[in-house]
Amino acid sequence: MFNIAILDDEETCLVKIKEITKEYFRGKGIIYETKTYKNAEWFLSGLREEAFDLYILDVEMPGMNGIQVAKEIRKLYPEPVIIFVTNYIDYAVEAYEVNTYRYIPKMVCDKKLPESYDALLPEIMEKEEYYYVIEKKKEIEKIACSDIYYIKREGNNSVFVHREGKSKQKIPLFIVLDKLNSRGFYQIDKGYIVNLRHVMKITGYDVYMRNGTILVMRESRLPGLKCAMLDFWG
């Protein structure tokens, strides 16, 4: 299932983009779902509850504009795919500062939006989500690895801090790291493993995570963390 969010305050534009999308995906035989929004604040109110494969945003809207919306999306999701479809070219530089995939003028979206889908689909469809499974006596829980911010040691337990909250497993951190198979994870201290995709910055020995937490790393782990981040982000 390919999930697409479309945000535009103009009803006619919403309908047009939805129809172009419908024609494209049905023609390719791809199962998809679109959700449309006319208000940026309403869209953002449910942003934590639902992630999309693609966000199609208008730029110029009443109140919060599309650039600001894109920044809010990126605070929650490390690699969202964003396309701006707009009548305004003045925001193009700002749009690419938030790693926009495409910036399409509305007057040519009939042609350029399907072209964007052609270029985008292989990349997204090839992405494979990995899961970490926590097994207990009467419970089993599956957590998407991309949703995990970090894992910390609490006594004999490993506590997974993720997008939906926290989960606990009675297992040492080194076994957790082995099970994760180093898929973008790095141990910064004997008590913490971080997900590199959610590391926002490093200042001194402080590691700033996407969820607002600041973790302190061991001094000897700093060079390794820098190398791991450069390698992960390519």
C-alpha positions in Angstrom: 0.0 0.0 0.0 1.4 3.4 -1.1 0.1 6.2 1.2 0.0 9.8 0.0 -1.0 12.9 1.8 -2.1 16.0 -0.2 -2.3 19.4 1.5 -3.7 22.4 -0.4 -6.1 25.1 0.7 -7.7 25.2 -2.8 -10.4 22.6 -3.4 -9.9 22.5 -7.2 -6.2 21.8 -6.8 -6.8 19.0 -4.3 -9.2 17.4 -6.7 -6.8 17.8 -9.7 -3.8 16.3 -7.9 -5.9 13.4 -6.6 -7.2 12.6 -10.1 -3.7 12.7 -11.6 -2.5 10.4 -8.8 -5.5 8.1 -9.3 -5.0 7.8 -13.0 -1.2 7.1 -12.5 -1.4 4.4 -9.8 -4.4 2.6 -11.3 -2.6 2.5 -14.6 0.4 0.9 -12.9 -1.8 -1.5 -11.0 -0.3 -0.3 -7.7 -2.5 -0.3 -4.5 -2.5 3.2 -3.0 -4.4 5.5 -0.8 -4.6 9.3 -0.7 -5.8 11.6 2.1 -6.5 15.2 1.4 -6.2 18.2 3.7 -7.2 21.8 3.2 -5.8 23.2 6.5 -2.2 22.9 7.6 -2.9 23.0 11.3 -5.5 20.2 11.0 -3.0 18.2 9.0 -0.2 18.6 11.6 -2.5 17.7 14.5 -2.6 14.1 13.2 1.0 14.0 12.0 2.3 11.8 14.9 -0.5 9.2 14.4 0.1 8.5 10.7 3.2 8.5 8.5 2.9 8.7 4.7 5.2 7.5 1.9 4.8 10.8 0.1 3.7 14.3 1.1 2.4 16.6 -1.7 2.2 20.2 -0.3 1.1 23.6 -1.5 3.5 26.4 -0.5 1.3 29.5 -0.1 -1.5 28.8 2.3 -3.3 30.9 5.0 -1.5 30.7 8.4 1.3 28.2 8.2 2.9 27.8 4.7 4.1 24.6 3.1 7.8 25.2 4.0 6.9 25.4 7.7 4.8 22.2 7.4 7.7 20.4 5.7 10.0 21.4 8.6 7.5 19.9 11.1 7.3 16.7 9.1 11.0 16.4 9.1 11.1 16.8 12.9 9.1 13.5 13.2 10.2 11.5 10.2 13.9 11.3 9.1 13.4 10.6 5.4 10.0 11.8 4.2 9.5 12.3 0.5 8.1 15.8 -0.1 6.8 17.3 -3.4 5.7 20.9 -3.6 3.0 21.7 -6.2 2.5 25.4 -6.3 1.9 28.6 -8.2 4.7 30.4 -6.5 8.4 30.1 -7.6 9.7 32.5 -4.9 10.0 29.7 -2.4 12.0 27.3 -4.5 15.3 27.9 -2.7 13.7 27.5 0.7 11.9 24.3 -0.5 15.2 22.6 -1.4 16.7 23.6 1.9 14.2 21.1 3.5 15.4 18.4 1.0 12.3 18.6 -1.3 12.1 15.8 -3.8 10.5 18.0 -6.5 9.2 21.6 -6.9 6.4 21.6 -9.5 4.5 24.6 -10.9 0.8 23.8 -10.8 0.4 24.8 -14.5 2.5 21.8 -15.5 1.6 19.3 -12.8 -0.4 17.1 -15.3 2.9 16.3 -16.9 5.5 16.7 -14.1 3.7 14.9 -11.3 3.5 11.6 -13.2 7.2 12.1 -14.2 8.0 12.5 -10.5 6.1 9.3 -9.7 8.1 7.5 -12.3 11.4 8.5 -10.8 10.3 8.1 -7.2 8.5 4.7 -7.2 11.5 2.4 -7.7 13.4 4.1 -4.8 10.5 3.8 -2.4 9.3 0.4 -3.4 12.8 -1.0 -2.9 13.0 0.2 0.7 12.5 -2.6 3.1 11.4 -2.0 6.7 13.1 -4.1 9.4 11.5 -5.0 12.7 12.8 -5.8 16.1 10.7 -8.5 17.9 10.3 -8.5 21.7 9.2 -11.8 23.0 7.9 -12.4 26.6 6.1 -15.2 28.3 2.6 -14.0 27.4 3.4 -11.2 25.0 5.1 -10.5 21.7 5.7 -7.0 20.3 7.0 -5.9 16.9 8.7 -2.5 16.6 9.8 -1.0 13.3 13.6 -0.3 13.5 13.1 3.1 11.8 10.8 4.1 14.7 13.4 3.4 17.4 15.1 6.5 18.7 17.5 4.8 21.1 17.8 1.9 23.5 19.0 2.3 27.1 20.0 -0.1 29.9 17.9 -0.1 33.0 19.2 -2.8 35.4 18.9 -6.1 33.7 16.5 -4.7 31.0 16.9 -3.0 27.7 14.4 -0.2 27.2 13.4 0.7 23.7 12.4 4.4 23.3 10.5 4.7 20.1 7.8 6.7 18.3 4.9 5.0 20.1 6.5 5.2 23.6 8.7 2.7 25.4 9.1 -1.1 25.4 11.1 -3.2 27.8 13.0 -6.5 27.3 15.0 -8.4 29.9 18.1 -8.8 27.7 21.6 -7.2 27.7 22.4 -4.3 25.3 25.1 -6.2 23.5 22.6 -8.9 22.5 20.2 -6.2 21.3 22.9 -4.7 19.2 23.7 -8.1 17.7 20.0 -8.8 16.9 19.7 -5.4 15.3 22.6 -6.5 13.1 24.0 -2.9 13.0 21.2 -1.6 10.8 22.0 2.0 11.4 22.6 1.6 15.1 25.6 2.5 17.2 26.5 2.0 20.8 27.7 5.4 22.2 28.2 4.2 25.8 27.8 1.0 27.8 24.3 2.2 28.6 23.0 3.5 25.3 22.5 2.5 21.7 21.3 5.2 19.2 19.6 5.0 15.9 21.8 7.0 13.6 18.8 8.2 11.5 17.5 10.0 14.6 20.7 11.7 15.6 20.2 15.4 14.9 23.6 16.8 16.0 26.6 16.2 18.2 28.0 19.0 20.4 31.1 18.0 22.4 30.0 14.6 23.9 26.3 15.4 23.8 24.2 13.6 21.3 20.9 15.3 20.4 18.1 13.0 19.4 15.1 13.7 17.2 12.7 13.3 20.1 14.4 16.0 22.1 16.5 13.8 24.4 20.2 14.6 24.9 22.4 11.6 25.5 26.0 11.8 26.8 28.5 9.5 25.0 31.7 8.1 26.2 34.7 10.2 24.9 36.3 7.2 23.2 33.2 6.6 21.1 33.1 10.0 19.5 35.4 9.2 16.5 33.5 6.0 15.8 30.1 7.7 16.0 31.2 10.4 13.5 32.4 7.7 11.1 29.3 5.7 11.5 27.1 8.7 10.8 29.0 9.6 7.7 28.8 6.1 6.5 25.1 5.8 7.2 24.2 9.0 5.4 26.5 8.2 2.5 
